[in-house]
């Protein structure tokens, strides 16, 4: 029995959790059934009619695309535009379409890391870390049960801060309780007040893993009822967010770097602001439309900011503090299909896996 489509989706969603996507996004299974047995998967930047036709010809019944073919609700399916025609063709031919968009942009090993790697950047980090995706978990445990509980919740994903794992803060105190006649206390007697030494443990937990972590806490805790507090916090998650910044191993002259980038990113055209007559060392990137990160690139003292979809007046906002480059939306993200292919091949080595040969770039140059 082969893999089911849902198994591949679950792996992709564990790499780039859906909760990391922006509110306007639609990173999800758009057509198809998770319980369907997989016959093959086609990775692409966009999902168009031509890509669906390619999947049909390859015998692949799952398309994993970066860009969702459907952003907003469709009120009719008459084939009046390319979105409706693509969805109709996919449904008629039992092709599942799965989109993994801004959630893949926001993970530290996602779209922007792929760009950074192609440019040879080192010491990379998220340019604009995401807020409100972490919570603080506080709970109480007797000393005899502490190690077992901590091991379980750390394994489930609690207590990670940047490059540090198994982080917690512990304070000793006295816990008190009175079990009811219907209780089954691990410590103490029914109807009798009890007080004992307990340890209060505080850890950070990613919001998308709260259910799993609480499950492990309750399963491994010695008490029948576990007392805990869960509080959403404003802290930035340094491993999740928009854009990326890194450094070249050796500084390059501006024109040399532009030529280097053109080769590495396989570009035909680069739009950029005035050169500043200084070497390039610190490089900020954002695949797709990333002009909203220009203030962050400035604050990080980037020498150059590489993105796409920059409007005419937005180029002025660089204010000669850095070079602002627009390399094209398609060009900035086309290598995402390789990222998806590698991720799937590492986890599902025996599936029929393809990278689209269809050029979905709606823009041409001459």
N, C-alpha and C positions, 0 to 999 in steps of 0.2 A: 504494500500500500504506500502510495507516494505522500508527499507533504500536502497539507491543505493550505489554501491561500492565506487563511488566518494565521498560520504559523509564521509565515514570512512577514506578514504585517506586524505581528506581535514583536518580532525581533527588531524590525525597523523602528517601532514605537518605543522600544526599550532604549534604543540608541538616541532617538530624538523624540522625547515624550510629547504627545499632542498638547499638553498643558503649556508648553513653551511657545506655541504659536501666537501670533497677534490676533486681536479680537476680530479683525476684518477677514481673517484667513479662512480657508476651508481645507486644511490638511487632514484628510480622512479617506475612507473608502467611498468613492463616488458612485461607482456602479459595481455590481457583482455581489457574490455571497462568500463570506469567509469560510464556510464549510466545504466549498468546492475543492476537489482535488486539483492540484497544480499540474499543468502540462508544460509550462514554460513561462519565463518572465522576460519582459523587454523593458530596459531602463532608458529613460529619455528625459530631456529637459522640459519639453512641452508634450502634451497629448493632442494631436490633431487627427483629422480623418486619415491622412497619409500614414501616421504612426499606427492607428488602429488597423489599417489595411496591412501594414508590415507585420503586425502581431498575428493576424489571421494567416498570412502566408507562411509564417514561421511555426505555426501551431502553438503559439504562446497564448495563454488565457489570462495573463496578468500583465498590465502595464504599470510600472512604477515611475511616476513623473514628478519632477520638482514642482512645476507650476500646476495648480488645480485648473482643470478645464471649466469647472463651475465655481464661481466665487459667490454669486448670489442666487437666490431661488429662481428656478425656471417655472413659468406659469403655463407654458405650452410646449409641445414637442412636435412641431410641424416642419422642422428642417429649414426654417427661414434664415438661419445664420449658421456659422461654422460650429458654434458651441452645441446647438441642438443637433446638427447633423452628426457631429462626433459622438455624442451621447447615444443617439439612436443607433448608429452603426455598431457601437460597442455592445449595447444591450441585445440587438438582433443576433449578434455573433457570440454571445456569452463571454465577452471580454470584460474582466474586472479592471477598473481604473483606480489606482491608489495614488494620492498626492501627499508628498512630504515636503512642505514648503518652508515657512518662516521658522518652524521648529527645527529644521535641519540647518537653517541659517544661524540659529542661536546657540548651537552646541559647540563646544571648544574644538571638536574634531570634525566639524561640518564643512559647509561651503567655503567659509572664509579661511579656514585652515588649509583647504585644498589650494586656494589661490596663493596663500602665503608660502606653501611648500613649493609651488611651481616657480615662485620668485626667489626661493632659497632663503627665506627669512628665518631668523633665529630669535630666541627669547620672545616668542609670541605670547600675547595675552588678549583677552576680550577688550574691545575698545569702549563699549558702553554696557557694563554689567547690568543684568536684569534684577529688578526689585520685586518684592512681594511674592516670591516663589519659595521662600523658606519659612519654617515655623520652629519655635522652640518647644521641645517636649521636656516636661518636668515630671518625674515620678519618684516614688518612695519604695525602698526595698530593704529587707533585713540584710545584714552583712553576709550571712551564709548564702544568700541567693544572688548577690551582686554580680559576680563574675559570669555566671551562666546567662543572666539577662543581658549584660553588656555585650557579650560575645554574639548573642542572637540578634540584637538590634543593630550592632555594627555591621554584621554580615548582611543585614537587610538594607543597609544604606544610610544609617544614622551616623552622625558624628564626623562628617567630612567637611574640612575647611581648606579649600585650595589644594595644595600638595600634601596636606596632613590628613590622616585618617584616625579613627578610633578616638576622636576628641570628646571629652566630657568634663564637666565640673561637678565635684562631689562635696557635700557637706553632711556632717553627722548631726543627728538630733534625736528627739524622742517622739515616737508615734503612739497614739492612743486610740482605742476603739472598743466597742462592746458588741460582740456577735449576737444576733437575734436567735430565737429558738429554731428558726428554719435555716440558719447558716451552717456551713461545714468548714469551720476555721482550721487553717493549717497550724496556727498558733493560738493558744488561749482556749477558753471554754464558753459554751453558749450561755448568754445572759450574764456574763461576768466581765466587768471592765478590765481592760488589759493595756499595759503600756510597756514599750520595749525600744531598744535602740534601733534606729533606722537610718538609712543613707538617702539623702535627696540627690538625685542625679539629673543634670541638665545637659541636653544635647541638641544640636541643630539637625533638622530633618527636611529633606526636599519635599515639597507639598505633594508631588505626584507619587511619592512612595509612602505617604502617611499610612494608608490602609495596611500595607505589607508590614511596616514597622510596628504598628500597634498590634497587629496579629501576633507577631513574634514576641512582643512584650507580654501580652496576656497568656500566650502558650507557655512561656518559660518562667514566668513569675510564680513564686511559691504561694501567693495569696489567692484565695477564691475570688475576691474583688480587688482590682488594681486601682489605686488612687493615682490619677495623673492630671496634668494641665497641658493644654496644647494652645499655643498662642502664635498667630501670624505676625511676622516681623517685617520691618522695612529694609533689613540688611540686604546689600547687594550680594548676589551669587557670582563670584569671580569666574566661575566655570561656564556661565550661561549668559548670553547677551548678544548685542548687535556689533558687527564689524570686528576687526582684529588689527593689532599693531605689532610690529616686530622690527628687527634690524637686519641690515645686510652684514655679512661677515666682514666685508671691507667696503668702505665708502666708494661711490662711483660719481663721476661727473654727470651732470644732469642729462646731457645728450646721450652719453654712454648708457645710462640707466634706461632711458626711453627706448633706445635700440634693443637693449637687453630684454625689457618688458615686452616689446613687440614680438620678439622671437619666442620667448617663453610662453606667452599667452596666445600666440598664433594670431596676431592682430593685423588687420589691413590698415586701420586708421586709428590715430590717437588724437582726441581733442584735449587741449590743455591750456592753462593760463600761462602768463609770461614766465619765462625762466628767470631764476633769481640769482644766477651766477654763484651758486654754492653747491657743495657736494651733497649727494643723497646718502643718508645713513638710516634714518628712521622712516619706516613706510607704514602707512595706514591703508587698509583695504576694506571694501564692502561690496560683495557681489550683489548685482541688481541695483535698484534705486536706493542709494545710500546718502544722498545729500544732507539728510537730517543729522548725519553724524559729523558734518564739517566742524561744528563747535568743539566736539570731542577730540577730533584730530588736531585742532589748534591747541587745545589745552594739553594734549599729550606731546606737543612740540614735534609733530611729524614734519618731515621735510617735504613729503608728497602724500596726497590722498587719492587713491584710485577707486573709482566707482563708476556708475552709469546714470543715464537719464537726467543729466544736469541741464537745467534750463538756462537760457541766455543770461538773465540777470543774476542767476545764482553763481555764475563764474566770478562776478565782481566781489562776492562775499569772501572769496579767498583773501582779498586785501593784501596781497603780496606777502602773506605770512607763511605760505606754503604753496606748492604747485598742486593745482586741482586738475585731475585727469578724468575724462569720460571715455571709457574704452568700449562702450556698447553693452547693453543688457545681456544679450545672447552670448557675446564673447566673454563676459565676466563670469558666466555661470555654466558654460557648456561642459566643463570638466566635472560637473556634478554627476553626470551619468556614469563616469568612471568611478567616482566615490561610491555610488550606490551599487555598482557592479562588484566592486571589491568587497564591500560589506556583506553582500549576499553570498558571494562565492566562498568567503571565509567561513560562513556559518551554515551554508547549504551546498557542499561541494559537488553533489551529484545531480543538481537540477540543470535543466536546459536554460541557459542564461545568455541573453543577447543585449548588446548596446545598439541603440537605433542608428541606422545609417541615413535616416531622413534628416535633412537640414531644415529645421523649423524656424530659422531666423527670418522674420518678416521684413528685415532691412537689407538692402543691397547697396553696394558701392561701385563706383567706376571712376 
